Amino acid sequence: MKILHTSDWHLGRRPVGGIGEYSNIRYEDYFNAAEYIVDIAIEKKIDVFIIAGDLFDRSSLLPDILFKTEKILEKLRNNNIKTLLIEGNHDKIYTHEDSWIKYLENKGLVMVPEFKKENEKYIFTPIKIEDINFYGIPYQGVVIDEVLITLSQQLDRDKKNIIITHTGIGGNFIPGCTKSGIIDFFKDKVLYMAGGHLHSYSQYPKDNPYFFVPGCPEYWDLNENGEKGCIIFDTLTKEHAFFESKKRKLSSYDLIYSDTFFDELNKIQIEKNEIIRLKIINESNKLIENEKIEKILKEKGALKVDILVKYKIEKDFVNSEELDIKDIEKRLLNHGKIYILKMLKKQQNI
């Protein structure tokens, strides 16, 4: 059996503000990235397609989001590919028991392994496909370790099990994440663990991995690093392969704001509708001409220009986005640099 594992599609996401050309293009990017992975599944003749949570970016859906999502999932059904889906934290409707994931199940587009809690006991009901049990654990927040341990204790070593869970290895630092020590409990009890929640590709353990997170196919945040894509796993050979997703091109540049700054800026080669992240280190007392910089890069083809400015105050570099009013006043008193106040006022619209 060949399985494709993907997660965190975040369909329906828009940048802050939600209007304009950039917002509309980015809205479509998430659907395009998801459909690209579906096309991989069809091309590779996948048997089971796993989405490990956060299908949607929000639990409140506009009709267009639902329409586009159904069209993508219908491609899988029309090619006789079984789709298994669990609920992520972005999918959850916290004020109601029902969800859009249940709606898609009722439409016959996905199958959802049952998980519930009754009388303080966790009950796991797998979906059996051929001779493999597929268990599902939707987003569990702070109790994820407890739930995973409970399931590991119920699994037999002699059965073929695959776990789908909306979590990644992040310890106590990231809400809803687990620890590598918890994943260790599943050693020799699973063929594969399909994780999610984190937005970059990872696998565990280093040798003979069985726990995987494919990453969000598109940039949920422009600061994200690491590979993004999907994983194909063969239950017969136990081999896995990672496939990079098709996402909006994003390039980052570091430049020093000096007399040659605009010469260096003009050397940057940009593809049409590429996103540019530009970190500017200002060692002078000149104001950063953000509007001029953005205009130059957009005329070269950039869809979006994300500018981060860092100032040099004596030996310290300061990120203007991290300063509050009290910090600014303190630095002004300590360094007597009046021009910094002008810069920060422009950056923060104080």
C-alpha positions in Angstrom: 0.0 0.0 0.0 1.3 3.5 -0.9 0.4 6.3 1.4 0.9 10.1 0.9 1.1 12.2 4.1 0.4 15.9 4.0 -0.7 18.4 6.6 -1.5 22.0 7.5 -3.0 23.2 4.2 -4.6 26.2 5.9 -7.0 26.7 3.1 -8.7 30.1 3.1 -5.8 32.0 4.7 -5.3 35.6 3.7 -2.6 38.1 4.8 -3.6 40.6 7.5 -6.0 43.1 6.0 -7.6 40.7 3.5 -7.9 43.1 0.5 -6.0 43.9 -2.6 -4.0 42.1 -5.2 -1.5 40.6 -2.8 -4.2 39.2 -0.5 -6.1 37.7 -3.5 -3.0 36.0 -4.9 -1.9 34.6 -1.6 -5.4 33.3 -1.0 -5.1 31.3 -4.2 -1.6 30.1 -3.4 -2.8 27.8 -0.6 -5.3 26.1 -2.9 -2.7 25.8 -5.6 -0.1 24.2 -3.2 -2.7 21.7 -2.0 -3.8 20.7 -5.5 -0.2 20.2 -6.5 0.2 17.6 -3.7 -3.1 16.0 -4.8 -1.7 15.8 -8.4 1.4 14.0 -7.0 -0.8 11.5 -5.3 -2.6 10.8 -8.6 0.6 10.6 -10.6 2.2 8.2 -8.1 -0.9 6.1 -7.9 -1.4 6.5 -4.1 -3.8 4.3 -2.3 -4.3 6.3 0.9 -4.1 10.1 1.2 -3.5 11.4 4.8 -4.2 15.0 5.9 -2.9 15.4 9.5 -5.0 18.4 10.5 -5.4 22.1 9.8 -7.1 21.6 6.5 -8.6 25.0 6.9 -7.0 28.2 8.4 -10.2 29.1 10.3 -13.2 27.2 11.5 -15.6 29.9 10.1 -15.7 29.3 6.3 -16.8 31.4 3.4 -18.7 29.6 0.6 -15.8 30.0 -1.8 -13.3 28.3 0.6 -15.6 25.3 1.0 -16.3 25.1 -2.8 -12.6 25.1 -3.7 -11.8 22.5 -1.0 -14.5 20.1 -2.1 -13.2 20.3 -5.7 -9.7 19.4 -4.6 -10.9 16.5 -2.5 -13.2 15.3 -5.3 -10.1 14.8 -7.5 -8.9 12.2 -5.0 -12.2 10.4 -4.8 -12.5 10.4 -8.6 -9.2 8.6 -8.7 -10.2 6.0 -6.1 -7.8 7.4 -3.5 -9.1 7.0 0.1 -8.6 10.3 2.1 -8.1 10.2 5.8 -8.4 13.4 7.7 -8.2 14.6 11.4 -9.0 17.9 13.0 -6.3 20.4 13.7 -6.4 23.4 16.1 -7.3 25.8 13.2 -10.2 23.5 12.2 -11.8 23.3 15.7 -15.0 25.1 16.4 -14.5 25.5 20.2 -18.1 26.6 20.8 -19.7 23.7 19.1 -19.3 19.9 18.9 -19.8 19.9 15.1 -17.2 20.8 12.5 -16.6 21.2 8.8 -14.4 18.1 9.0 -17.6 16.2 9.9 -19.4 17.8 7.0 -16.7 16.6 4.5 -17.0 13.1 6.1 -20.8 13.2 5.6 -20.2 14.2 1.9 -18.1 11.1 1.4 -15.0 13.0 0.6 -12.9 12.0 3.6 -12.8 9.3 6.4 -12.2 10.4 10.0 -10.8 7.8 12.5 -13.0 8.1 15.6 -11.5 9.4 18.8 -13.5 10.4 21.9 -13.3 10.6 25.7 -15.9 8.9 27.8 -15.9 8.6 31.6 -12.3 9.9 31.8 -11.2 7.2 29.3 -9.8 7.8 25.8 -11.4 5.6 23.2 -9.6 5.1 19.8 -11.5 3.4 17.0 -9.3 2.9 13.9 -10.3 2.7 10.3 -9.1 -0.6 8.8 -7.8 -0.5 5.2 -6.7 -3.9 4.0 -4.7 -5.2 7.0 -3.6 -1.8 8.5 -5.3 0.0 11.3 -5.4 3.8 10.9 -5.8 5.6 14.3 -6.6 9.3 14.5 -5.8 11.9 17.3 -7.1 15.4 16.5 -5.5 18.4 18.2 -5.3 17.8 21.9 -3.4 20.9 23.3 -1.8 20.4 26.7 -3.1 16.8 27.1 -1.4 15.4 23.9 1.3 13.5 25.8 -1.3 11.8 28.0 -3.4 10.8 25.0 -0.4 9.5 23.0 0.8 7.4 26.0 -2.6 5.9 26.4 -2.8 4.9 22.8 0.7 3.4 22.9 -0.3 1.2 25.8 -3.2 -0.2 23.8 -1.3 -1.1 20.7 0.0 -4.6 20.1 3.4 -5.1 18.5 2.2 -7.8 16.1 -0.4 -5.6 14.4 0.1 -3.1 11.6 -0.7 0.4 12.9 -0.5 3.9 11.4 -1.2 6.9 13.7 -2.4 10.2 12.4 -2.0 13.0 14.9 -1.9 16.8 14.8 1.3 17.3 16.7 5.0 17.6 16.2 8.0 17.3 18.4 8.4 20.7 20.2 8.4 19.8 23.9 6.8 22.3 26.2 7.8 25.3 24.1 5.1 25.0 21.4 1.4 24.5 22.5 0.0 21.2 21.3 3.4 19.6 20.7 4.9 16.5 22.2 8.4 15.3 23.1 10.7 12.8 21.4 10.5 10.6 24.6 6.7 10.2 24.0 7.2 9.2 20.4 9.7 6.5 21.6 6.8 4.6 23.2 5.6 3.8 19.7 8.8 2.1 18.5 8.1 -1.3 17.0 4.3 -0.7 17.4 3.7 1.4 14.3 4.5 1.3 10.7 4.3 5.1 10.4 3.2 8.1 12.5 1.8 11.0 10.5 2.3 14.2 12.4 1.5 17.9 11.7 1.0 21.2 13.5 4.6 22.4 12.8 5.2 24.0 9.4 8.6 22.5 8.3 9.6 19.0 7.3 11.0 16.8 10.1 11.5 13.1 10.9 12.3 11.1 14.0 14.3 9.3 15.1 17.4 10.0 13.0 18.0 6.4 12.2 15.0 4.4 10.9 12.5 7.2 11.4 8.8 6.4 11.8 7.4 9.8 13.0 7.1 12.4 10.2 5.9 16.0 9.9 5.7 17.2 6.2 5.3 20.9 6.9 2.8 23.4 5.6 2.8 23.3 1.8 2.8 27.1 1.6 4.3 29.8 3.8 1.8 30.4 6.6 4.2 33.0 7.8 7.0 34.7 5.8 9.5 34.0 8.6 9.2 30.2 8.3 12.3 28.2 7.4 12.9 24.7 6.4 11.6 22.4 3.8 7.9 22.0 3.0 6.2 19.2 1.1 4.7 15.8 1.5 5.9 12.2 2.2 5.1 9.0 0.3 5.4 5.8 2.4 5.3 2.3 1.1 3.9 -0.1 3.7 5.4 -3.1 2.0 9.0 -1.9 1.6 8.9 0.5 4.6 10.6 3.1 2.4 9.7 6.8 2.4 10.4 9.7 0.1 10.0 13.4 0.6 8.5 15.6 -2.2 9.0 19.4 -2.1 5.7 21.4 -2.4 5.1 24.1 -5.0 5.0 27.4 -3.1 5.3 31.1 -3.8 9.0 32.0 -4.3 10.4 33.9 -1.4 13.9 35.3 -1.3 15.7 37.0 1.6 18.5 39.6 1.3 20.7 41.4 3.9 22.0 44.8 2.9 23.8 47.6 4.8 22.2 51.0 4.4 25.2 53.0 3.1 26.1 55.2 0.1 26.1 52.1 -2.1 22.8 50.7 -0.8 20.7 51.6 -3.9 23.4 50.3 -6.2 23.3 46.9 -4.4 19.5 47.0 -4.4 19.3 47.4 -8.1 21.5 44.3 -8.6 18.8 42.1 -7.1 17.2 39.8 -9.8 13.5 39.2 -9.1 11.0 36.8 -10.7 7.5 38.0 -11.4 5.3 38.0 -8.3 8.2 36.9 -6.1 8.1 37.8 -2.4 11.1 39.6 -1.1 12.3 39.8 2.5 14.8 42.5 3.0 16.8 43.0 6.2 18.5 46.4 6.3 21.2 47.2 8.7 21.4 50.9 9.3 24.8 52.1 10.5 24.2 55.7 9.6 21.9 58.5 10.9 19.9 58.5 7.7 16.2 57.7 7.6 15.4 54.5 5.7 13.4 55.3 2.6 11.0 52.4 2.8 8.6 53.6 0.1 11.4 54.2 -2.4 12.9 50.8 -1.7 9.5 49.0 -2.1 8.8 50.9 -5.3 12.1 49.9 -6.9 11.6 46.2 -6.0 8.0 46.1 -7.1 8.9 47.7 -10.5 11.4 44.8 -10.8 8.5 42.3 -10.4 8.1 41.7 -6.6 4.6 40.9 -5.4 5.4 41.8 -1.8 8.4 43.5 -0.1 8.8 42.8 3.6 11.3 45.2 5.1 13.0 44.6 8.5 15.3 47.4 9.7 18.0 47.0 12.3 19.8 50.0 13.7 23.3 50.1 15.1 23.6 52.0 18.4 27.3 51.9 19.3 28.0 48.2 19.6 24.4 47.0 19.8 22.0 46.2 16.9 18.4 47.1 17.7 15.4 45.6 15.9 13.0 48.6 15.7 9.9 46.3 15.8 10.9 45.0 19.2 11.2 48.4 20.9 8.5 49.9 23.0 8.2 53.6 24.1 10.0 53.1 27.4 12.8 51.3 25.7 13.2 54.1 23.2 13.3 56.7 26.0 15.9 54.7 27.9 18.1 54.4 24.9 17.7 58.1 24.1 18.8 59.0 27.6 21.7 56.6 27.5 23.0 57.4 24.1 21.7 60.9 23.3 20.8 59.9 19.8 17.9 62.1 18.9 17.8 60.9 15.3 16.8 57.4 16.5 13.5 58.8 17.8 12.8 60.1 14.3 13.5 56.8 12.7 11.4 54.8 15.2 8.5 57.2 14.9 8.5 56.6 11.2 8.8 52.8 11.6 6.2 52.5 14.3 3.9 55.4 13.5 4.2 56.7 17.0 
